[in-house]
Amino acid sequence: MKGFVFQIPASSYCCSVVRSKAAITEIDQPMKAVKKENLPSKICAHCLRPFTWRKKWEKVWSEVKYCSDRCRNCKNSPNS
């Protein structure tokens, strides 16, 4: 059996998937990156510093008021 290679014709593959050229370009293209300067920003309600959008805030961006957990936990104290 040494040196024996078993070949299956391409037409008989059970899992072959044929995709159009348009489908390949839509699916296989990487997402375009967004530059940091183009991300939305807000002003922190506690420290009054600007902060930018983060991926973890994607679904709740309209509710985000504080730039960090530290500012969120100090929300009742006066500005430092």
Buried (B, 14 or more C-beta within 10 A) or exposed (E): EEEEEEEEEEEEEEEEEEEEEEEEEEEEEEEEEEEEEEEEEBEBBBBEEEBEBEEEBEEEEEEBEBBEEEBBEBEEEEEE
